[in-house]
Amino acid sequence: MTDDDRSHDIVVWGATGVAGRFVAEYLTERYAPTDLSVALGGRDESRLDALSNDLVDRREAWDELPVALGDATDPASLREIARDTRVVCTTVGPYTTYGTPLVEACIDVGTDYCDLTGEVNWVRETVDRCHDAAVAAETRVVHSCGFDSVPADLGTLLVQTFALEEHGVPCDAVRIYLEEGSGGVSGGTLASAAELFEAASTDPLARQALRNPYSLAPRGERTGVDEGMQRFPRKDSLRGEWTAPSPMAATNERIVRRSNALLGYPWGREFRCSEAIPTGRGVRGAAGATLVTGGLGLFAAAMSLGPTRNALRRYAFPEPGEGPTDEQVENGHFTVRILGRGTAPGGRFTVDATVGADRDPGYGATARMLGEAAVCLVRRETDSPLDGGVLTPASGIGLPLVERLRDVGFTAVVGDATEASLAEDA
């Protein structure tokens, strides 16, 4: 089946959910139907029609916005939807529960796919179950195209590309810092987190995926020099300030390591990657790191026990479909900094990159990251040597996505760090 036989460039699957609506709103605001054909996918026809009518009413360029009906539990309907589009862009989680049939449907009919999952156990499942078939079908299945894990993965790619071009060698270690951010969280996101903890408590393969720092590497290559995520407050060797563990490290570090492996280890087999939250210098920095570590530990402990996890889901978490307000999204922001350290013939060097946006990271910014990833796939804008497989943003798309994000207001800069700039960190 050729692309010319397909009705849509992109189907936003799960368009009536919180994240899906933001993606649909972004794509129809950014692009005209003459540039990009978009359809809204899901199972509730009345809600999809209402969203379609609302977007058409608010978008002067759009006279109609088609609806693609299907069910995440009905593989036949998913194949029909995938068969009629070039790219499926999905926000429907928990992916552990709903994701695999859609991935398989896309591979069956040769349709590229992207999502915003942070569920490591499920990514490991699709790697083992679907990668070889996706390679054979020359179909790109690109996971984690939102805040998990575009800033970390493409930020690392920026650092390593600069190091190779300017110094002739890659950085042997990269450190990712969640500098700052503000935004909201939806019931769907928290439901995905709960599913991850539940899988870890009941499924040995899920526990293994979360314990092994190289669990997303190709088969036979799931060992290496990295020992795993930071778990305690630590004085950072690059910046000289205190750091706490990052709740996103479990996903981001593994995605970055998979990128290195899929690209053929251009950053070396001894490459190290870690992520942390900087909290400052001195006593206040140490206290901040301790507080963040303690809070994350309490949350993880509560989520690891079935009764407390169920109580949180029932009484504390927002319902799936509930999310941040438009005002929260517009006023949100994030900054991720990536430092790489390497050794060239002339001595040691440090590369400094920053990725950020003036929008809520989980929704406003993620809608742009996921939407532009889908556009890159539609238009074949990639610099990857890979034609198919279960991929990452860096290995499946690469720097063209960075350029698109710059065009829509993201910060994505890279250069040599100076001792002065490192000393100014606080």
C-alpha positions in Angstrom: 0.0 0.0 0.0 1.4 3.4 -1.0 1.1 6.7 0.9 -1.0 8.0 -2.0 -3.7 5.4 -1.1 -4.1 6.7 2.4 -6.7 9.3 3.4 -4.8 11.0 6.3 -1.3 12.1 7.1 -1.8 11.8 10.8 -4.5 10.2 13.0 -4.4 11.6 16.6 -5.4 8.4 18.5 -7.1 9.3 21.8 -8.0 12.8 20.6 -10.7 13.3 23.2 -8.3 12.7 26.1 -6.4 15.5 27.8 -3.1 15.0 26.0 -4.8 14.0 22.7 -6.9 17.1 22.7 -3.8 19.3 23.2 -2.1 17.5 20.2 -5.1 17.9 18.0 -5.5 21.6 18.9 -1.8 22.2 18.2 -1.7 20.5 14.8 -4.8 22.2 13.6 -3.5 25.6 14.8 0.0 25.2 13.4 -1.0 23.6 10.0 -3.6 24.2 7.4 -5.4 21.2 5.8 -3.5 21.9 2.5 -0.3 21.3 4.5 -1.3 18.4 6.6 -4.4 16.1 6.7 -5.4 15.3 10.3 -8.0 12.9 11.6 -9.3 12.5 15.2 -9.2 8.9 16.4 -11.0 7.1 19.3 -14.0 5.0 20.2 -16.6 7.6 21.3 -18.2 9.0 18.2 -20.2 11.7 19.9 -17.2 13.1 21.8 -15.0 12.9 18.6 -17.7 14.7 16.6 -18.0 17.4 19.3 -14.2 18.0 19.3 -14.1 18.0 15.5 -16.9 20.7 15.4 -15.2 22.7 18.1 -11.9 22.8 16.4 -13.4 23.6 13.0 -15.4 26.5 14.6 -12.1 27.9 16.0 -9.9 27.3 13.0 -10.5 29.5 10.0 -8.6 27.3 7.6 -10.3 24.0 8.6 -13.7 23.3 7.0 -13.9 19.7 8.3 -11.9 17.4 10.5 -12.5 13.7 9.9 -13.1 11.2 12.6 -11.6 7.7 12.7 -13.6 5.3 14.9 -12.0 2.3 16.5 -11.4 0.5 19.8 -8.1 -0.1 21.5 -9.2 -3.6 22.4 -10.2 -4.5 18.8 -7.2 -5.2 16.6 -9.2 -5.3 13.4 -10.5 -1.8 13.9 -7.0 -0.6 14.7 -5.6 -2.1 11.5 -8.3 -0.3 9.5 -7.4 3.0 11.1 -3.6 2.4 10.6 -4.2 1.3 7.0 -5.8 4.6 6.2 -3.1 6.9 7.5 0.6 7.6 7.1 1.3 8.1 10.9 -0.6 7.2 14.0 0.2 9.6 16.8 -1.2 8.1 20.0 -1.7 9.5 23.5 -3.8 6.5 24.8 -2.4 5.1 28.0 -1.7 3.3 30.1 0.3 1.8 27.2 0.9 -1.4 29.1 -2.8 -2.0 28.9 -3.8 -0.4 25.6 -0.6 0.1 23.5 0.5 -3.2 22.1 -2.3 -4.0 19.6 -1.9 -0.6 18.0 1.8 -1.0 17.6 1.3 -4.4 16.0 -1.5 -3.0 13.7 0.8 -0.3 12.5 3.6 -2.7 11.7 1.2 -5.1 9.9 0.2 -2.3 7.5 3.4 -0.4 7.3 2.3 2.8 9.1 4.7 4.8 11.2 3.9 5.4 14.8 4.8 7.7 17.7 3.7 8.1 21.3 4.5 9.8 24.6 5.0 6.8 26.8 7.2 6.7 29.8 6.4 3.1 30.7 9.8 1.4 30.6 8.3 -2.1 31.1 6.0 -1.7 28.1 8.8 -0.3 25.9 10.9 -3.3 26.8 7.9 -5.5 25.8 7.6 -3.9 22.4 11.3 -4.0 21.8 11.4 -7.8 22.4 8.1 -8.5 20.7 8.0 -6.0 17.8 11.4 -4.7 16.9 12.4 -7.3 14.3 9.0 -7.2 12.6 9.2 -3.4 12.4 12.7 -3.6 10.9 11.4 -6.1 8.3 8.4 -3.9 7.5 10.5 -0.7 7.4 8.2 0.9 9.9 9.3 3.4 12.5 7.8 2.8 15.9 9.1 5.8 17.9 8.4 5.8 21.6 8.7 8.5 24.2 8.2 11.6 22.0 7.0 13.9 24.8 8.6 15.3 27.9 9.6 11.7 28.3 12.1 11.7 26.6 12.7 14.3 23.9 14.6 16.9 26.0 17.0 14.2 27.4 17.4 12.1 24.3 17.7 14.9 21.7 19.7 17.1 24.2 22.2 14.2 24.5 22.3 14.0 20.7 23.0 17.7 20.5 25.9 17.4 22.9 27.4 14.4 21.2 27.0 15.8 17.7 28.8 19.0 18.8 31.5 17.1 20.6 32.2 15.0 17.5 32.2 18.0 15.2 34.3 20.3 17.4 36.5 17.9 19.3 36.7 14.9 17.1 35.5 12.5 19.9 32.3 11.9 21.7 31.6 12.7 25.4 32.2 9.6 27.5 29.6 10.7 30.0 26.5 12.9 29.9 24.6 14.3 32.8 21.0 15.5 32.4 19.6 18.0 34.9 15.9 18.9 35.4 16.7 22.6 36.1 13.2 23.9 36.6 9.6 23.5 35.4 6.0 24.2 36.3 2.8 22.7 34.9 -0.1 20.4 35.7 -0.7 16.7 35.7 -3.7 14.7 34.4 -5.5 11.7 35.7 -4.3 9.7 32.7 -0.6 10.4 33.5 -1.1 9.3 37.1 -3.0 6.2 35.9 0.0 5.3 33.8 2.3 5.7 36.8 0.1 3.5 38.9 0.1 0.8 36.2 3.9 0.9 36.1 4.1 0.3 39.9 1.5 -2.4 39.7 3.4 -4.2 36.9 6.6 -3.9 38.9 4.9 -5.6 41.9 3.3 -8.5 40.0 5.4 -9.1 36.8 9.0 -10.4 37.1 9.8 -9.1 33.6 8.6 -5.6 34.5 10.8 -5.7 37.6 13.8 -6.8 35.6 13.2 -4.0 33.1 13.2 -1.4 36.0 16.2 -2.9 37.7 18.5 -3.3 34.7 19.9 0.1 33.4 20.3 -1.5 30.0 16.9 -3.1 29.8 16.0 -1.3 26.5 19.2 -2.2 24.8 19.1 -4.8 22.0 19.0 -8.5 23.0 22.4 -9.7 24.0 23.7 -6.2 24.8 21.9 -5.6 28.1 25.0 -5.0 30.3 27.3 -2.1 30.6 29.3 0.3 32.8 26.3 2.3 34.2 25.2 1.2 37.6 21.7 2.7 37.4 19.8 5.7 38.6 20.9 8.0 41.4 18.9 7.1 44.6 20.3 9.4 47.2 21.4 13.0 47.6 24.8 13.5 45.9 27.3 16.3 45.3 27.6 16.7 41.6 31.2 16.5 40.2 30.5 18.6 37.1 28.7 21.5 38.7 29.8 21.4 42.3 26.3 21.5 43.7 23.9 19.1 45.4 21.5 16.9 43.4 18.5 14.7 44.1 17.2 11.7 42.2 15.0 12.5 39.2 11.6 10.8 38.8 12.1 10.7 35.1 15.5 9.0 35.1 14.1 5.5 34.9 12.8 6.3 31.4 15.2 8.9 30.1 18.4 7.2 30.9 17.3 4.0 29.3 16.0 5.7 26.2 19.3 7.5 25.8 21.3 4.3 26.1 19.0 2.6 23.6 19.7 5.5 21.2 23.4 4.9 21.5 23.0 1.2 20.9 20.6 1.5 17.9 22.9 4.1 16.2 25.8 1.6 16.4 27.5 3.0 19.6 28.8 6.3 18.1 29.3 7.5 21.7 31.2 4.4 22.6 30.3 1.2 24.6 31.7 2.8 27.7 29.3 5.8 27.5 27.6 6.7 30.7 24.4 8.6 31.2 22.6 9.9 34.3 19.9 12.3 35.3 19.3 14.3 38.4 17.6 17.4 39.9 20.0 20.2 41.0 19.1 21.7 44.4 22.0 24.2 45.0 25.1 24.6 47.0 26.1 24.3 50.6 23.7 23.4 53.5 20.6 24.7 51.7 21.4 22.6 48.6 22.0 19.5 50.8 18.8 20.1 52.6 16.9 20.5 49.4 18.3 17.3 47.9 17.3 15.5 51.1 13.8 16.8 51.0 13.3 15.9 47.3 14.8 12.4 47.8 12.5 11.8 50.8 9.4 13.0 49.0 10.1 10.7 46.0 10.9 7.8 48.3 7.6 8.2 50.2 5.6 8.4 46.9 7.4 5.3 45.6 6.8 3.4 48.8 3.1 4.3 48.8 2.7 3.3 45.1 4.5 0.1 45.6 1.9 -1.3 48.0 -1.4 -2.4 46.6 -3.7 -0.9 49.3 -2.1 2.5 49.4 -1.8 2.6 45.6 -5.5 1.8 45.2 -6.4 4.4 47.8 -4.4 7.1 46.0 -6.0 6.2 42.7 -9.5 6.3 44.2 -9.3 9.3 46.6 -6.3 11.5 45.6 -5.6 11.2 41.9 -7.8 13.1 39.3 -10.0 11.0 37.1 -8.6 10.0 33.7 -9.8 12.8 31.3 -9.1 15.5 33.9 -6.1 17.7 33.4 -4.5 21.1 33.7 -6.4 24.2 32.6 -5.5 26.1 29.5 -4.1 28.9 31.8 -1.8 26.4 33.6 -0.5 25.1 30.2 0.1 28.6 28.8 1.9 29.7 32.0 4.0 26.6 32.4 7.7 26.2 31.5 10.6 23.8 31.7 14.4 23.9 31.3 16.6 20.8 30.9 20.3 21.2 30.9 22.7 18.5 29.5 26.4 18.5 30.3 28.8 16.2 28.5 32.4 15.5 29.5 35.0 14.1 27.1 38.7 13.8 26.4 40.3 15.0 23.1 44.0 15.0 22.2 44.1 18.6 23.5 42.7 17.6 26.9 39.4 17.4 28.7 36.4 19.4 27.5 32.8 19.9 28.6 29.8 20.5 26.2 26.8 22.4 27.5 23.3 22.2 26.0 19.9 23.5 27.1 16.5 22.4 25.9 13.4 24.3 27.1 10.0 25.9 26.4 7.7 28.4 27.8 4.8 26.0 28.2 3.7 23.3 30.6 6.1 20.4 30.0 3.6 17.6 30.2 0.9 19.0 27.9 1.6 22.3 26.1 5.2 21.4 25.3 4.5 17.7 24.9 1.8 18.4 22.4 4.3 20.3 20.2 7.0 17.6 20.7 4.7 14.7 19.8 2.9 16.6 17.0 6.2 17.7 15.4 7.6 14.2 15.7 4.6 12.9 13.8 5.1 15.6 11.1 8.8 14.6 10.8 7.6 11.0 10.2 5.0 12.0 7.7 7.5 14.1 5.7 10.4 11.6 6.1 12.4 14.3 7.8 14.9 12.2 9.6 18.7 11.9 9.7 18.6 8.4 11.1 20.3 5.5 9.3 17.4 3.3 10.4 14.4 2.6 8.2 12.4 0.8 10.8 12.3 -0.8 14.2 11.2 0.1 17.8 13.1 3.4 18.0 13.8 6.5 20.1 13.5 10.1 19.2 17.3 10.4 18.6 17.6 7.1 16.6 14.2 7.3 14.8 14.1 11.0 13.8 17.2 12.9 15.1 18.1 16.5 14.6 15.3 17.4 12.2 13.0 17.3 15.2 15.2 19.7 17.0 14.9 22.2 14.1 11.2 21.9 14.0 11.0 22.5 17.8 13.2 25.6 17.4 10.8 26.8 14.8 7.9 26.6 17.2 9.6 28.5 20.1 11.7 25.9 21.9 15.1 26.7 23.2 17.7 24.2 21.9 21.3 25.5 22.2 24.7 23.8 22.5 28.3 24.9 22.8 31.5 24.5 24.8 31.0 25.1 28.5 33.5 27.3 30.3 34.8 27.0 33.8 33.1 30.3 34.6 29.7 29.0 33.5 30.0 25.9 35.6 31.2 27.9 38.6 28.1 30.1 38.3 25.7 27.2 38.9 23.9 27.6 42.2 
